[in-house]
Amino acid sequence: MADTNSEYLGTGRRKTAVARIRLTEGSGQVKINDKAAADFFSHENFSRSALLPFTTIEAKDKFDVVAKVQGGGDSGQAGALALGIARALLKFDSELRIQLKQAGHLTRDPRMKERKKAGQPGARKKFQFSKR
């Protein structure tokens, strides 16, 4: 990857969402599943949180992002994108690790939906107890 248009790949996961990121040096274009970031997410907060690693290192207009996202909802997909972008930025420049780590962008959030258990209506909810 020594050519002028190098690609940096990163994978991010959050809840059940998986994002595959392709980062190239460019003008700041962000395409998620062949749509602009503003058009892809239902609310502007999700697109802002997905691109947070760029604001942390102050490089918003230096990179083009092409991402494929599957699974989950808006929140999970935004978190997966942020982690994938942060990991791709590390491959671009390992000196950014300290900044990204302090901002919490390199930590994978392990929280998942708890499974429903047999003999009860949900993950933790129990059927109503009747004494008599």
Secondary structure as the mmCIF struct_conf table of DSSP 4:
data_model
#
loop_
_struct_conf.conf_type_id
_struct_conf.id
_struct_conf.beg_label_comp_id
_struct_conf.beg_label_asym_id
_struct_conf.beg_label_seq_id
_struct_conf.end_label_comp_id
_struct_conf.end_label_asym_id
_struct_conf.end_label_seq_id
BEND BEND1 ASP A 3 ASN A 5
STRN STRN1 GLU A 7 ARG A 14
TURN_TY1_P TURN_TY1_P1 LYS A 15 THR A 16
STRN STRN2 ALA A 17 GLU A 25
BEND BEND2 GLY A 26 SER A 27
STRN STRN3 VAL A 30 ILE A 32
TURN_TY1_P TURN_TY1_P2 ASN A 33 ASP A 34
STRN STRN4 LYS A 35 ALA A 36
HELX_RH_AL_P HELX_RH_AL_P1 ALA A 37 PHE A 40
BEND BEND3 PHE A 41 HIS A 43
HELX_RH_AL_P HELX_RH_AL_P2 GLU A 44 ALA A 50
TURN_TY1_P TURN_TY1_P3 LEU A 51 LEU A 51
HELX_RH_AL_P HELX_RH_AL_P3 LEU A 52 ILE A 57
TURN_TY1_P TURN_TY1_P4 GLU A 58 GLU A 58
TURN_TY1_P TURN_TY1_P5 LYS A 60 ASP A 61
BEND BEND4 LYS A 62 LYS A 62
STRN STRN5 PHE A 63 GLN A 70
BEND BEND5 GLY A 71 GLY A 72
HELX_RH_AL_P HELX_RH_AL_P4 ASP A 74 PHE A 92
HELX_RH_3T_P HELX_RH_3T_P1 SER A 94 LEU A 96
HELX_RH_AL_P HELX_RH_AL_P5 ARG A 97 ALA A 103
TURN_TY1_P TURN_TY1_P6 GLY A 104 LEU A 106
HELX_LH_PP_P HELX_LH_PP_P1 LYS A 113 LYS A 117
TURN_TY1_P TURN_TY1_P7 ALA A 118 GLY A 119
BEND BEND6 GLN A 120 ARG A 124
HELX_LH_PP_P HELX_LH_PP_P2 PHE A 127 PHE A 129
#
